[in-house]
Amino acid sequence: MTASGTAWWTRIGPRVRDAAFLLAALPFAFASSGRLPMIGVAVGLVAVGSLWWRRHYPLAVLAVCTVAAIVTDIPVAMAIALFTVAVRRRDLVLAGATATTTAAFAFLNTARVDNPFAVGLAIAVLEAGFCVATGAYIGARQDLVASLQERARRAEAERELRSEQARLGERARIAREMHDVVAHKVSLIALHAGALEVGGTDDPERVRASAAVITATARQALDDLREVLGVLRSGPTTADGSDLAPQPGTDDIARLVAASREAGIDIRLDVDVDGTLPDIVSRTAYRVVQEGLTNVHKHGGGAATVVTLSGDAARGLAVSVANRRPAGAASRLPGSGSGLVGIAERVALIGGTVEAGPTEDGGWRLAAWLPFTSP
Protein backbone atom coordinates (compact mmCIF):
# COMPACT_ATOMS: atom_id res chain seq x y z
CA MET A 1 0.00 0.00 0.00
CA THR A 2 1.32 3.43 -0.94
CA ALA A 3 1.88 6.21 1.57
CA SER A 4 -1.27 8.02 0.38
CA GLY A 5 -3.24 4.78 0.61
CA THR A 6 -1.94 4.18 4.14
CA ALA A 7 -2.91 7.69 5.21
CA TRP A 8 -6.35 7.24 3.63
CA TRP A 9 -6.94 3.95 5.44
CA THR A 10 -5.68 5.39 8.72
CA ARG A 11 -8.28 8.13 8.38
CA ILE A 12 -11.33 6.02 7.47
CA GLY A 13 -10.31 2.57 8.76
CA PRO A 14 -11.77 2.97 12.28
CA ARG A 15 -15.18 3.96 10.95
CA VAL A 16 -15.15 1.07 8.48
CA ARG A 17 -14.54 -1.33 11.35
CA ASP A 18 -17.32 0.32 13.38
CA ALA A 19 -19.72 -0.18 10.47
CA ALA A 20 -18.61 -3.80 10.10
CA PHE A 21 -19.31 -4.54 13.79
CA LEU A 22 -22.65 -2.80 13.56
CA LEU A 23 -23.71 -4.77 10.48
CA ALA A 24 -22.50 -8.02 12.05
CA ALA A 25 -24.60 -7.44 15.17
CA LEU A 26 -27.68 -6.07 13.36
CA PRO A 27 -29.26 -9.45 12.43
CA PHE A 28 -29.19 -10.51 16.09
CA ALA A 29 -31.30 -7.48 17.03
CA PHE A 30 -34.26 -9.17 15.33
CA ALA A 31 -33.75 -12.53 17.06
CA SER A 32 -35.10 -11.61 20.49
CA SER A 33 -36.66 -14.54 22.34
CA GLY A 34 -38.30 -12.45 25.06
CA ARG A 35 -42.01 -12.38 25.86
CA LEU A 36 -42.44 -9.06 24.02
CA PRO A 37 -40.58 -9.51 20.75
CA MET A 38 -41.26 -6.00 19.44
CA ILE A 39 -39.84 -4.40 22.57
CA GLY A 40 -36.88 -6.80 22.38
CA VAL A 41 -36.24 -5.80 18.77
CA ALA A 42 -36.38 -2.11 19.65
CA VAL A 43 -33.99 -2.57 22.56
CA GLY A 44 -31.69 -4.68 20.36
CA LEU A 45 -31.64 -2.00 17.68
CA VAL A 46 -30.74 0.62 20.28
CA ALA A 47 -27.90 -1.56 21.56
CA VAL A 48 -26.61 -2.23 18.04
CA GLY A 49 -26.88 1.46 17.13
CA SER A 50 -24.93 2.45 20.22
CA LEU A 51 -21.95 0.50 18.88
CA TRP A 52 -21.30 3.41 16.48
CA TRP A 53 -20.08 5.42 19.51
CA ARG A 54 -18.15 2.58 21.14
CA ARG A 55 -14.75 4.27 20.56
CA HIS A 56 -15.70 7.52 22.28
CA TYR A 57 -17.92 6.17 25.10
CA PRO A 58 -16.92 2.51 25.60
CA LEU A 59 -18.22 2.17 29.17
CA ALA A 60 -21.57 3.83 28.42
CA VAL A 61 -22.04 1.63 25.35
CA LEU A 62 -21.16 -1.46 27.42
CA ALA A 63 -23.78 -0.50 30.01
CA VAL A 64 -26.47 -0.06 27.30
CA CYS A 65 -25.53 -3.32 25.62
CA THR A 66 -25.51 -5.23 28.94
CA VAL A 67 -29.05 -4.09 29.73
CA ALA A 68 -30.10 -4.93 26.19
CA ALA A 69 -28.60 -8.40 26.50
CA ILE A 70 -30.64 -9.08 29.65
CA VAL A 71 -33.82 -7.89 27.92
CA THR A 72 -33.32 -9.59 24.54
CA ASP A 73 -31.35 -12.69 25.58
CA ILE A 74 -28.85 -11.79 22.79
CA PRO A 75 -25.34 -10.93 24.16
CA VAL A 76 -23.64 -10.19 20.80
CA ALA A 77 -23.65 -6.38 21.21
CA MET A 78 -22.51 -6.78 24.83
CA ALA A 79 -19.59 -8.98 23.72
CA ILE A 80 -18.53 -6.39 21.13
CA ALA A 81 -18.76 -3.61 23.72
CA LEU A 82 -16.69 -5.64 26.22
CA PHE A 83 -14.11 -6.27 23.48
CA THR A 84 -13.94 -2.50 22.87
CA VAL A 85 -13.42 -1.74 26.57
CA ALA A 86 -10.58 -4.28 26.65
CA VAL A 87 -8.97 -2.56 23.67
CA ARG A 88 -9.19 0.84 25.36
CA ARG A 89 -8.58 -0.01 29.01
CA ARG A 90 -6.39 -2.55 30.78
CA ASP A 91 -6.85 -1.58 34.39
CA LEU A 92 -9.31 -1.88 37.27
CA VAL A 93 -12.08 -0.47 35.07
CA LEU A 94 -11.65 -3.42 32.71
CA ALA A 95 -11.69 -5.80 35.69
CA GLY A 96 -15.01 -4.35 36.87
CA ALA A 97 -16.48 -4.45 33.37
CA THR A 98 -15.34 -8.06 32.98
CA ALA A 99 -16.96 -9.07 36.25
CA THR A 100 -20.24 -7.38 35.32
CA THR A 101 -20.45 -8.91 31.86
CA THR A 102 -19.43 -12.31 33.22
CA ALA A 103 -22.40 -12.11 35.58
CA ALA A 104 -24.66 -11.14 32.66
CA PHE A 105 -23.33 -14.04 30.58
CA ALA A 106 -23.88 -16.40 33.53
CA PHE A 107 -27.47 -15.15 33.95
CA LEU A 108 -28.23 -15.76 30.28
CA ASN A 109 -26.59 -19.20 30.40
CA THR A 110 -28.55 -20.37 33.47
CA ALA A 111 -31.78 -18.41 33.95
CA ARG A 112 -32.77 -18.28 30.26
CA VAL A 113 -31.11 -21.56 29.22
CA ASP A 114 -31.59 -24.86 31.04
CA ASN A 115 -27.99 -25.26 32.23
CA PRO A 116 -26.62 -26.05 35.70
CA PHE A 117 -25.18 -22.99 37.39
CA ALA A 118 -21.63 -24.30 37.31
CA VAL A 119 -21.86 -25.01 33.58
CA GLY A 120 -23.43 -21.64 32.86
CA LEU A 121 -20.77 -19.85 34.91
CA ALA A 122 -17.95 -21.74 33.19
CA ILE A 123 -19.35 -20.84 29.77
CA ALA A 124 -19.77 -17.22 30.89
CA VAL A 125 -16.13 -17.08 32.03
CA LEU A 126 -15.01 -18.47 28.67
CA GLU A 127 -17.17 -16.00 26.74
CA ALA A 128 -16.08 -12.95 28.72
CA GLY A 129 -12.48 -14.18 28.85
CA PHE A 130 -12.34 -14.56 25.06
CA CYS A 131 -13.65 -11.02 24.52
CA VAL A 132 -11.25 -9.54 27.07
CA ALA A 133 -8.22 -11.51 25.90
CA THR A 134 -8.79 -10.63 22.24
CA GLY A 135 -9.41 -6.96 22.98
CA ALA A 136 -6.47 -6.69 25.37
CA TYR A 137 -4.13 -8.25 22.79
CA ILE A 138 -5.24 -5.87 20.06
CA GLY A 139 -5.05 -2.90 22.43
CA ALA A 140 -1.55 -3.84 23.59
CA ARG A 141 -0.45 -4.26 19.98
CA GLN A 142 -1.88 -0.85 19.09
CA ASP A 143 -0.06 0.71 22.04
CA LEU A 144 3.18 -0.96 20.96
CA VAL A 145 2.80 0.28 17.37
CA ALA A 146 2.03 3.79 18.61
CA SER A 147 5.06 3.67 20.90
CA LEU A 148 7.30 2.51 18.06
CA GLN A 149 5.94 5.21 15.77
CA GLU A 150 6.57 7.86 18.43
CA ARG A 151 10.06 6.50 18.99
CA ALA A 152 10.69 6.63 15.24
CA ARG A 153 9.46 10.24 15.12
CA ARG A 154 11.74 11.17 18.00
CA ALA A 155 14.67 9.39 16.37
CA GLU A 156 14.03 11.24 13.12
CA ALA A 157 13.84 14.57 14.93
CA GLU A 158 17.05 13.80 16.84
CA ARG A 159 18.75 12.77 13.60
CA GLU A 160 17.76 16.07 11.98
CA LEU A 161 19.03 17.93 15.05
CA ARG A 162 22.35 16.07 15.01
CA SER A 163 22.67 16.73 11.28
CA GLU A 164 22.07 20.45 11.80
CA GLN A 165 24.56 20.53 14.67
CA ALA A 166 27.11 18.75 12.48
CA ARG A 167 26.58 21.32 9.72
CA LEU A 168 27.03 24.18 12.16
CA GLY A 169 30.12 22.53 13.62
CA GLU A 170 31.58 22.01 10.15
CA ARG A 171 31.00 25.67 9.28
CA ALA A 172 32.73 26.73 12.49
CA ARG A 173 35.64 24.39 11.74
CA ILE A 174 36.01 25.78 8.23
CA ALA A 175 35.98 29.35 9.52
CA ARG A 176 38.51 28.55 12.26
CA GLU A 177 40.92 26.76 9.95
CA MET A 178 40.72 29.45 7.28
CA HIS A 179 41.32 32.13 9.89
CA ASP A 180 44.30 30.30 11.38
CA VAL A 181 45.88 29.53 8.01
CA VAL A 182 45.25 32.80 6.17
CA ALA A 183 45.04 35.55 8.78
CA HIS A 184 48.64 35.24 9.92
CA LYS A 185 50.09 35.48 6.42
CA VAL A 186 47.75 38.32 5.46
CA SER A 187 48.91 40.22 8.53
CA LEU A 188 52.53 39.69 7.42
CA ILE A 189 51.68 41.00 3.97
CA ALA A 190 50.06 44.06 5.53
CA LEU A 191 53.13 44.61 7.72
CA HIS A 192 55.50 44.53 4.74
CA ALA A 193 53.19 46.74 2.70
CA GLY A 194 53.03 49.20 5.57
CA ALA A 195 56.81 49.30 5.73
CA LEU A 196 56.91 50.10 2.01
CA GLU A 197 54.32 52.82 2.48
CA VAL A 198 56.32 54.42 5.29
CA GLY A 199 59.76 53.96 3.69
CA GLY A 200 58.78 55.16 0.23
CA THR A 201 60.61 54.06 -2.93
CA ASP A 202 64.03 55.63 -2.41
CA ASP A 203 65.73 52.25 -1.99
CA PRO A 204 64.90 50.04 -5.02
CA GLU A 205 66.60 47.01 -3.47
CA ARG A 206 64.47 47.29 -0.36
CA VAL A 207 61.36 47.67 -2.49
CA ARG A 208 62.22 44.58 -4.52
CA ALA A 209 62.97 42.57 -1.38
CA SER A 210 59.72 43.58 0.29
CA ALA A 211 57.76 42.91 -2.88
CA ALA A 212 59.35 39.46 -3.13
CA VAL A 213 58.41 38.70 0.49
CA ILE A 214 54.85 39.90 -0.13
CA THR A 215 54.56 37.77 -3.26
CA ALA A 216 55.96 34.66 -1.58
CA THR A 217 53.74 35.12 1.48
CA ALA A 218 50.65 35.62 -0.67
CA ARG A 219 51.42 32.44 -2.60
CA GLN A 220 51.89 30.52 0.63
CA ALA A 221 48.55 31.84 1.90
CA LEU A 222 46.82 30.69 -1.29
CA ASP A 223 48.51 27.29 -1.15
CA ASP A 224 47.50 26.83 2.48
CA LEU A 225 43.96 27.91 1.66
CA ARG A 226 43.75 25.38 -1.18
CA GLU A 227 45.04 22.63 1.12
CA VAL A 228 42.43 23.42 3.76
CA LEU A 229 39.57 23.54 1.28
CA GLY A 230 40.82 20.38 -0.43
CA VAL A 231 40.81 18.41 2.81
CA LEU A 232 37.42 19.83 3.79
CA ARG A 233 35.94 18.69 0.47
CA SER A 234 37.50 15.22 0.64
CA GLY A 235 35.47 14.00 3.59
CA PRO A 236 34.42 14.49 7.21
CA THR A 237 36.83 15.89 9.74
CA THR A 238 37.45 15.20 13.38
CA ALA A 239 35.91 17.32 16.11
CA ASP A 240 39.03 19.42 16.60
CA GLY A 241 39.93 19.57 12.92
CA SER A 242 43.10 17.56 13.56
CA ASP A 243 42.98 15.94 10.13
CA LEU A 244 43.05 19.28 8.30
CA ALA A 245 46.20 20.39 6.53
CA PRO A 246 48.62 21.88 7.21
CA GLN A 247 49.44 20.38 10.59
CA PRO A 248 52.24 22.40 12.22
CA GLY A 249 53.51 22.02 15.77
CA THR A 250 55.88 23.59 18.24
CA ASP A 251 58.85 22.82 15.96
CA ASP A 252 57.39 25.30 13.48
CA ILE A 253 57.09 28.15 15.97
CA ALA A 254 60.66 29.24 15.20
CA ARG A 255 59.61 29.70 11.58
CA LEU A 256 56.70 31.90 12.68
CA VAL A 257 59.04 34.02 14.79
CA ALA A 258 61.56 34.31 11.95
CA ALA A 259 58.87 35.50 9.56
CA SER A 260 57.76 38.17 12.01
CA ARG A 261 61.36 39.20 12.58
CA GLU A 262 61.87 39.59 8.81
CA ALA A 263 58.80 41.83 8.80
CA GLY A 264 60.63 44.20 11.15
CA ILE A 265 59.37 43.18 14.57
CA ASP A 266 61.83 42.98 17.46
CA ILE A 267 60.89 39.52 18.65
CA ARG A 268 62.50 36.99 20.98
CA LEU A 269 61.69 33.30 21.39
CA ASP A 270 62.34 31.52 24.70
CA VAL A 271 61.72 27.77 24.78
CA ASP A 272 62.20 25.64 27.89
CA VAL A 273 60.14 22.50 27.36
CA ASP A 274 61.21 19.22 28.94
CA GLY A 275 59.59 16.23 27.25
CA THR A 276 57.70 15.32 24.09
CA LEU A 277 54.30 16.86 23.50
CA PRO A 278 51.40 14.94 21.93
CA ASP A 279 50.53 16.11 18.42
CA ILE A 280 47.27 17.80 19.43
CA VAL A 281 48.96 19.75 22.26
CA SER A 282 51.87 20.75 20.02
CA ARG A 283 49.45 21.86 17.32
CA THR A 284 47.37 23.89 19.78
CA ALA A 285 50.50 25.61 21.14
CA TYR A 286 51.46 26.55 17.58
CA ARG A 287 47.99 28.04 16.96
CA VAL A 288 48.20 30.07 20.18
CA VAL A 289 51.53 31.58 19.12
CA GLN A 290 50.26 32.15 15.59
CA GLU A 291 47.19 34.01 16.85
CA GLY A 292 49.29 36.07 19.27
CA LEU A 293 51.70 37.13 16.51
CA THR A 294 48.81 37.86 14.16
CA ASN A 295 47.39 40.25 16.74
CA VAL A 296 50.82 41.85 17.16
CA HIS A 297 50.97 42.42 13.38
CA LYS A 298 47.47 43.88 13.33
CA HIS A 299 47.41 45.95 16.49
CA GLY A 300 50.90 46.02 17.98
CA GLY A 301 52.41 48.56 15.61
CA GLY A 302 55.73 46.70 15.48
CA ALA A 303 56.16 46.60 19.25
CA ALA A 304 58.87 44.41 20.75
CA THR A 305 57.46 40.96 21.48
CA VAL A 306 58.47 37.94 23.55
CA VAL A 307 57.23 34.44 22.78
CA THR A 308 57.66 31.98 25.65
CA LEU A 309 57.10 28.24 25.91
CA SER A 310 57.93 26.44 29.12
CA GLY A 311 56.85 23.41 31.06
CA ASP A 312 57.15 19.73 31.67
CA ALA A 313 54.92 16.75 32.43
CA ALA A 314 54.36 17.89 36.03
CA ARG A 315 53.59 21.56 35.40
CA GLY A 316 51.97 21.41 31.98
CA LEU A 317 52.86 23.66 29.06
CA ALA A 318 52.71 27.46 29.45
CA VAL A 319 52.56 29.46 26.21
CA SER A 320 52.57 33.25 26.04
CA VAL A 321 52.94 36.00 23.45
CA ALA A 322 53.51 39.39 25.07
CA ASN A 323 54.26 42.68 23.32
CA ARG A 324 55.18 46.06 24.76
CA ARG A 325 53.31 49.28 24.22
CA PRO A 326 52.97 49.87 20.44
CA ALA A 327 55.70 52.15 19.17
CA GLY A 328 53.83 53.17 16.02
CA ALA A 329 50.48 53.13 14.33
CA ALA A 330 48.71 49.80 14.18
CA SER A 331 47.82 48.05 10.95
CA ARG A 332 44.61 49.06 9.23
CA LEU A 333 43.51 45.42 9.04
CA PRO A 334 40.16 45.00 10.81
CA GLY A 335 39.90 42.73 13.82
CA SER A 336 36.75 40.72 14.51
CA GLY A 337 37.82 38.93 17.68
CA SER A 338 37.00 35.57 16.12
CA GLY A 339 40.62 34.46 16.37
CA LEU A 340 40.66 34.62 20.16
CA VAL A 341 37.31 32.84 20.29
CA GLY A 342 38.67 30.06 18.08
CA ILE A 343 41.81 29.75 20.20
CA ALA A 344 39.72 29.52 23.36
CA GLU A 345 37.70 26.69 21.78
CA ARG A 346 40.84 24.84 20.69
CA VAL A 347 42.44 25.12 24.10
CA ALA A 348 39.26 24.16 25.97
CA LEU A 349 38.96 21.09 23.75
CA ILE A 350 42.13 19.60 25.25
CA GLY A 351 41.43 20.78 28.80
CA GLY A 352 43.54 23.95 28.85
CA THR A 353 42.88 27.58 29.74
CA VAL A 354 43.43 30.91 27.96
CA GLU A 355 43.94 34.47 29.20
CA ALA A 356 44.20 37.58 27.03
CA GLY A 357 44.38 41.20 28.05
CA PRO A 358 46.47 44.36 28.46
CA THR A 359 49.64 44.41 30.54
CA GLU A 360 50.72 47.01 33.08
CA ASP A 361 53.14 48.69 30.65
CA GLY A 362 50.43 49.25 28.04
CA GLY A 363 51.15 46.19 25.95
CA TRP A 364 49.13 43.05 25.37
CA ARG A 365 49.57 39.46 26.43
CA LEU A 366 48.01 36.23 25.19
CA ALA A 367 48.74 33.30 27.51
CA ALA A 368 47.56 29.71 27.57
CA TRP A 369 48.10 26.72 29.80
CA LEU A 370 47.94 23.32 28.12
CA PRO A 371 48.07 19.87 29.69
CA PHE A 372 51.19 17.99 28.82
CA THR A 373 49.18 14.92 27.80
CA SER A 374 46.30 14.75 25.34
CA PRO A 375 42.82 14.17 26.75
C-alpha positions as CSV (number, residue, x, y, z in Angstrom):
1,M,0.0,0.0,0.0
2,T,1.3,3.4,-0.9
3,A,1.9,6.2,1.6
4,S,-1.3,8.0,0.4
5,G,-3.2,4.8,0.6
6,T,-1.9,4.2,4.1
7,A,-2.9,7.7,5.2
8,W,-6.4,7.2,3.6
9,W,-6.9,3.9,5.4
10,T,-5.7,5.4,8.7
11,R,-8.3,8.1,8.4
12,I,-11.3,6.0,7.5
13,G,-10.3,2.6,8.8
14,P,-11.8,3.0,12.3
15,R,-15.2,4.0,10.9
16,V,-15.2,1.1,8.5
17,R,-14.5,-1.3,11.4
18,D,-17.3,0.3,13.4
19,A,-19.7,-0.2,10.5
20,A,-18.6,-3.8,10.1
21,F,-19.3,-4.5,13.8
22,L,-22.7,-2.8,13.6
23,L,-23.7,-4.8,10.5
24,A,-22.5,-8.0,12.1
25,A,-24.6,-7.4,15.2
26,L,-27.7,-6.1,13.4
27,P,-29.3,-9.4,12.4
28,F,-29.2,-10.5,16.1
29,A,-31.3,-7.5,17.0
30,F,-34.3,-9.2,15.3
31,A,-33.8,-12.5,17.1
32,S,-35.1,-11.6,20.5
33,S,-36.7,-14.5,22.3
34,G,-38.3,-12.4,25.1
35,R,-42.0,-12.4,25.9
36,L,-42.4,-9.1,24.0
37,P,-40.6,-9.5,20.7
38,M,-41.3,-6.0,19.4
39,I,-39.8,-4.4,22.6
40,G,-36.9,-6.8,22.4
41,V,-36.2,-5.8,18.8
42,A,-36.4,-2.1,19.7
43,V,-34.0,-2.6,22.6
44,G,-31.7,-4.7,20.4
45,L,-31.6,-2.0,17.7
46,V,-30.7,0.6,20.3
47,A,-27.9,-1.6,21.6
48,V,-26.6,-2.2,18.0
49,G,-26.9,1.5,17.1
50,S,-24.9,2.5,20.2
51,L,-21.9,0.5,18.9
52,W,-21.3,3.4,16.5
53,W,-20.1,5.4,19.5
54,R,-18.2,2.6,21.1
55,R,-14.8,4.3,20.6
56,H,-15.7,7.5,22.3
57,Y,-17.9,6.2,25.1
58,P,-16.9,2.5,25.6
59,L,-18.2,2.2,29.2
60,A,-21.6,3.8,28.4
61,V,-22.0,1.6,25.3
62,L,-21.2,-1.5,27.4
63,A,-23.8,-0.5,30.0
64,V,-26.5,-0.1,27.3
65,C,-25.5,-3.3,25.6
66,T,-25.5,-5.2,28.9
67,V,-29.0,-4.1,29.7
68,A,-30.1,-4.9,26.2
69,A,-28.6,-8.4,26.5
70,I,-30.6,-9.1,29.7
71,V,-33.8,-7.9,27.9
72,T,-33.3,-9.6,24.5
73,D,-31.4,-12.7,25.6
74,I,-28.8,-11.8,22.8
75,P,-25.3,-10.9,24.2
76,V,-23.6,-10.2,20.8
77,A,-23.6,-6.4,21.2
78,M,-22.5,-6.8,24.8
79,A,-19.6,-9.0,23.7
80,I,-18.5,-6.4,21.1
81,A,-18.8,-3.6,23.7
82,L,-16.7,-5.6,26.2
83,F,-14.1,-6.3,23.5
84,T,-13.9,-2.5,22.9
85,V,-13.4,-1.7,26.6
86,A,-10.6,-4.3,26.7
87,V,-9.0,-2.6,23.7
88,R,-9.2,0.8,25.4
89,R,-8.6,0.0,29.0
90,R,-6.4,-2.5,30.8
91,D,-6.8,-1.6,34.4
92,L,-9.3,-1.9,37.3
93,V,-12.1,-0.5,35.1
94,L,-11.7,-3.4,32.7
95,A,-11.7,-5.8,35.7
96,G,-15.0,-4.3,36.9
97,A,-16.5,-4.5,33.4
98,T,-15.3,-8.1,33.0
99,A,-17.0,-9.1,36.3
100,T,-20.2,-7.4,35.3
101,T,-20.5,-8.9,31.9
102,T,-19.4,-12.3,33.2
103,A,-22.4,-12.1,35.6
104,A,-24.7,-11.1,32.7
105,F,-23.3,-14.0,30.6
106,A,-23.9,-16.4,33.5
107,F,-27.5,-15.1,34.0
108,L,-28.2,-15.8,30.3
109,N,-26.6,-19.2,30.4
110,T,-28.5,-20.4,33.5
111,A,-31.8,-18.4,34.0
112,R,-32.8,-18.3,30.3
113,V,-31.1,-21.6,29.2
114,D,-31.6,-24.9,31.0
115,N,-28.0,-25.3,32.2
116,P,-26.6,-26.0,35.7
117,F,-25.2,-23.0,37.4
118,A,-21.6,-24.3,37.3
119,V,-21.9,-25.0,33.6
120,G,-23.4,-21.6,32.9
121,L,-20.8,-19.8,34.9
122,A,-18.0,-21.7,33.2
123,I,-19.4,-20.8,29.8
124,A,-19.8,-17.2,30.9
125,V,-16.1,-17.1,32.0
126,L,-15.0,-18.5,28.7
127,E,-17.2,-16.0,26.7
128,A,-16.1,-12.9,28.7
129,G,-12.5,-14.2,28.8
130,F,-12.3,-14.6,25.1
131,C,-13.7,-11.0,24.5
132,V,-11.3,-9.5,27.1
133,A,-8.2,-11.5,25.9
134,T,-8.8,-10.6,22.2
135,G,-9.4,-7.0,23.0
136,A,-6.5,-6.7,25.4
137,Y,-4.1,-8.3,22.8
138,I,-5.2,-5.9,20.1
139,G,-5.0,-2.9,22.4
140,A,-1.6,-3.8,23.6
141,R,-0.4,-4.3,20.0
142,Q,-1.9,-0.8,19.1
143,D,-0.1,0.7,22.0
144,L,3.2,-1.0,21.0
145,V,2.8,0.3,17.4
146,A,2.0,3.8,18.6
147,S,5.1,3.7,20.9
148,L,7.3,2.5,18.1
149,Q,5.9,5.2,15.8
150,E,6.6,7.9,18.4
151,R,10.1,6.5,19.0
152,A,10.7,6.6,15.2
153,R,9.5,10.2,15.1
154,R,11.7,11.2,18.0
155,A,14.7,9.4,16.4
156,E,14.0,11.2,13.1
157,A,13.8,14.6,14.9
158,E,17.0,13.8,16.8
159,R,18.7,12.8,13.6
160,E,17.8,16.1,12.0
161,L,19.0,17.9,15.0
162,R,22.4,16.1,15.0
163,S,22.7,16.7,11.3
164,E,22.1,20.5,11.8
165,Q,24.6,20.5,14.7
166,A,27.1,18.8,12.5
167,R,26.6,21.3,9.7
168,L,27.0,24.2,12.2
169,G,30.1,22.5,13.6
170,E,31.6,22.0,10.2
171,R,31.0,25.7,9.3
172,A,32.7,26.7,12.5
173,R,35.6,24.4,11.7
174,I,36.0,25.8,8.2
175,A,36.0,29.3,9.5
176,R,38.5,28.5,12.3
177,E,40.9,26.8,9.9
178,M,40.7,29.4,7.3
179,H,41.3,32.1,9.9
180,D,44.3,30.3,11.4
181,V,45.9,29.5,8.0
182,V,45.3,32.8,6.2
183,A,45.0,35.6,8.8
184,H,48.6,35.2,9.9
185,K,50.1,35.5,6.4
186,V,47.7,38.3,5.5
187,S,48.9,40.2,8.5
188,L,52.5,39.7,7.4
189,I,51.7,41.0,4.0
190,A,50.1,44.1,5.5
191,L,53.1,44.6,7.7
192,H,55.5,44.5,4.7
193,A,53.2,46.7,2.7
194,G,53.0,49.2,5.6
195,A,56.8,49.3,5.7
196,L,56.9,50.1,2.0
197,E,54.3,52.8,2.5
198,V,56.3,54.4,5.3
199,G,59.8,54.0,3.7
200,G,58.8,55.2,0.2
201,T,60.6,54.1,-2.9
202,D,64.0,55.6,-2.4
203,D,65.7,52.3,-2.0
204,P,64.9,50.0,-5.0
205,E,66.6,47.0,-3.5
206,R,64.5,47.3,-0.4
207,V,61.4,47.7,-2.5
208,R,62.2,44.6,-4.5
209,A,63.0,42.6,-1.4
210,S,59.7,43.6,0.3
211,A,57.8,42.9,-2.9
212,A,59.3,39.5,-3.1
213,V,58.4,38.7,0.5
214,I,54.9,39.9,-0.1
215,T,54.6,37.8,-3.3
216,A,56.0,34.7,-1.6
217,T,53.7,35.1,1.5
218,A,50.7,35.6,-0.7
219,R,51.4,32.4,-2.6
220,Q,51.9,30.5,0.6
221,A,48.6,31.8,1.9
222,L,46.8,30.7,-1.3
223,D,48.5,27.3,-1.1
224,D,47.5,26.8,2.5
225,L,44.0,27.9,1.7
226,R,43.7,25.4,-1.2
227,E,45.0,22.6,1.1
228,V,42.4,23.4,3.8
229,L,39.6,23.5,1.3
230,G,40.8,20.4,-0.4
231,V,40.8,18.4,2.8
232,L,37.4,19.8,3.8
233,R,35.9,18.7,0.5
234,S,37.5,15.2,0.6
235,G,35.5,14.0,3.6
236,P,34.4,14.5,7.2
237,T,36.8,15.9,9.7
238,T,37.5,15.2,13.4
239,A,35.9,17.3,16.1
240,D,39.0,19.4,16.6
241,G,39.9,19.6,12.9
242,S,43.1,17.6,13.6
243,D,43.0,15.9,10.1
244,L,43.1,19.3,8.3
245,A,46.2,20.4,6.5
246,P,48.6,21.9,7.2
247,Q,49.4,20.4,10.6
248,P,52.2,22.4,12.2
249,G,53.5,22.0,15.8
250,T,55.9,23.6,18.2
251,D,58.8,22.8,16.0
252,D,57.4,25.3,13.5
253,I,57.1,28.2,16.0
254,A,60.7,29.2,15.2
255,R,59.6,29.7,11.6
256,L,56.7,31.9,12.7
257,V,59.0,34.0,14.8
258,A,61.6,34.3,12.0
259,A,58.9,35.5,9.6
260,S,57.8,38.2,12.0
261,R,61.4,39.2,12.6
262,E,61.9,39.6,8.8
263,A,58.8,41.8,8.8
264,G,60.6,44.2,11.1
265,I,59.4,43.2,14.6
266,D,61.8,43.0,17.5
267,I,60.9,39.5,18.7
268,R,62.5,37.0,21.0
269,L,61.7,33.3,21.4
270,D,62.3,31.5,24.7
271,V,61.7,27.8,24.8
272,D,62.2,25.6,27.9
273,V,60.1,22.5,27.4
274,D,61.2,19.2,28.9
275,G,59.6,16.2,27.3
276,T,57.7,15.3,24.1
277,L,54.3,16.9,23.5
278,P,51.4,14.9,21.9
279,D,50.5,16.1,18.4
280,I,47.3,17.8,19.4
281,V,49.0,19.8,22.3
282,S,51.9,20.8,20.0
283,R,49.5,21.9,17.3
284,T,47.4,23.9,19.8
285,A,50.5,25.6,21.1
286,Y,51.5,26.6,17.6
287,R,48.0,28.0,17.0
288,V,48.2,30.1,20.2
289,V,51.5,31.6,19.1
290,Q,50.3,32.1,15.6
291,E,47.2,34.0,16.8
292,G,49.3,36.1,19.3
293,L,51.7,37.1,16.5
294,T,48.8,37.9,14.2
295,N,47.4,40.3,16.7
296,V,50.8,41.9,17.2
297,H,51.0,42.4,13.4
298,K,47.5,43.9,13.3
299,H,47.4,45.9,16.5
300,G,50.9,46.0,18.0
301,G,52.4,48.6,15.6
302,G,55.7,46.7,15.5
303,A,56.2,46.6,19.3
304,A,58.9,44.4,20.8
305,T,57.5,41.0,21.5
306,V,58.5,37.9,23.6
307,V,57.2,34.4,22.8
308,T,57.7,32.0,25.6
309,L,57.1,28.2,25.9
310,S,57.9,26.4,29.1
311,G,56.9,23.4,31.1
312,D,57.1,19.7,31.7
313,A,54.9,16.8,32.4
314,A,54.4,17.9,36.0
315,R,53.6,21.6,35.4
316,G,52.0,21.4,32.0
317,L,52.9,23.7,29.1
318,A,52.7,27.5,29.5
319,V,52.6,29.5,26.2
320,S,52.6,33.2,26.0
321,V,52.9,36.0,23.4
322,A,53.5,39.4,25.1
323,N,54.3,42.7,23.3
324,R,55.2,46.1,24.8
325,R,53.3,49.3,24.2
326,P,53.0,49.9,20.4
327,A,55.7,52.2,19.2
328,G,53.8,53.2,16.0
329,A,50.5,53.1,14.3
330,A,48.7,49.8,14.2
331,S,47.8,48.0,10.9
332,R,44.6,49.1,9.2
333,L,43.5,45.4,9.0
334,P,40.2,45.0,10.8
335,G,39.9,42.7,13.8
336,S,36.7,40.7,14.5
337,G,37.8,38.9,17.7
338,S,37.0,35.6,16.1
339,G,40.6,34.5,16.4
340,L,40.7,34.6,20.2
341,V,37.3,32.8,20.3
342,G,38.7,30.1,18.1
343,I,41.8,29.7,20.2
344,A,39.7,29.5,23.4
345,E,37.7,26.7,21.8
346,R,40.8,24.8,20.7
347,V,42.4,25.1,24.1
348,A,39.3,24.2,26.0
349,L,39.0,21.1,23.7
350,I,42.1,19.6,25.2
351,G,41.4,20.8,28.8
352,G,43.5,24.0,28.9
353,T,42.9,27.6,29.7
354,V,43.4,30.9,28.0
355,E,43.9,34.5,29.2
356,A,44.2,37.6,27.0
357,G,44.4,41.2,28.1
358,P,46.5,44.4,28.5
359,T,49.6,44.4,30.5
360,E,50.7,47.0,33.1
361,D,53.1,48.7,30.6
362,G,50.4,49.3,28.0
363,G,51.1,46.2,25.9
364,W,49.1,43.0,25.4
365,R,49.6,39.5,26.4
366,L,48.0,36.2,25.2
367,A,48.7,33.3,27.5
368,A,47.6,29.7,27.6
369,W,48.1,26.7,29.8
370,L,47.9,23.3,28.1
371,P,48.1,19.9,29.7
372,F,51.2,18.0,28.8
373,T,49.2,14.9,27.8
374,S,46.3,14.7,25.3
375,P,42.8,14.2,26.8
